[in-house]
Amino acid sequence: MKKARIFLLVICGLLMTGCTSNKDSQIVNVLNWSSYIPDEVIKDFEKETGIKVNYGTYSSNEELLAKVSSSKEGTYDVVFPSDYMVELMIGKNMLEEMDISQLVNYENIDEVFLNQSYDENNKYSLPFLLATSVIAYNSENIPKITDYKDLLNPAYKNDIVLLDDERITIGAFLQALRYDINDYDDSHLEEAYNFYNQMKDNVKAFDSDSPKSFLITNETNIGILWNAEAILAQDHNSKIKIVYPKSGYALSMDNYVIVKGANHIENAYKFIDYLLRDDVCQKIIDDYPYISTNKNTSNYSEEELKNILSNGSYIKNVSENIKKFDRLWAKMK
């Protein structure tokens, strides 16, 4: 009788373990930028596939790296690093190789966005959306702005919001001085810091989650922010103008990658493939109008895209020299 009871307990335990395992397998753990995928898209994916999306966010590539690095292997399945961070994560052996045979909708990707220098042949990543940094300003209250140096005007005290992103923001100051966005020469970085010092009284806030809110609520009249954020602010107020600075701006390609040791790789591919669908991509760029990498849902003309790509600069991995940017950022903040 005792043996029979033990046998039954073992069987029940196995059944419970099986049920738990099956339940746990119906999830995908995603870490992405704030305000990047509409809630509707996530809910529709869950409804269509039965896979629960555990969705977290970050505000910078550095925050993404810190979260993944400090978490137990298998915590995250799909994340969306930008170009230079993809290269850095590859170097740290943090990514699974990308198996495009798992992606029915791979063919929807515009080839112009493939085979970038940070991951040639797209061995570890695929392009998701392209963001650009821009200047946005309220033309009702501010004279015409064409470049970063216009933001030094003392009349703009406490009237500017900057992206809370060290590589983009420091890069903008380097470009203002006609240096490369990835320049890490000590004297040039010091000049960039001095440029910020001339502007700092004009800076009200650093914000990467929703810098458009400062413009929409009239807390500031000027912002250096992402193109989609600027477009959404303009939708609220037609007086807001969007400027691609004459001295240059950042291009930031955000990518689908699967984290090394992901526990739900099959679901990760299902999630990526879902986002690659034409109708889903359209929903995403309707809500968050970054530059689509889907050739069937392009939201910029071929000529517009050519101009944007030719005049912007990608942030690149600067290896150990990132410490110079970290130190400068700490002084600025």
Buried (B, 14 or more C-beta within 10 A) or exposed (E): EEEEEEEEEEEEEEEEEEEEEEEEEEBBBBBBBEBBBBEEBBEBBBEEBEBBBEBEBBBBBBBBBEBBEEEEEEBBBBBBBBBBBBBBBBEEEBBBEBEBEBBEBBEBBBEBBBEBEBBEEBEBBBBBBBBBBBBBBBBEEBEEBEBBBBBBBEEBEEBBBBBBBBBBBBBBBBBBBEBBBBBBBEEBBEBBBEBBEEBEBBBBBBBBBBBBBBBBEEBBBBBBBBBBBBBBBBEEBEEBBBBBBBBBBBBBBBBBBBBBBBBBBEBBBBBBBBBBBEEBBBBBBEBBBBBBBBBBBBBBEEEEBEEBBEBBBBBBBBEEBBEBBEEBBEEBE
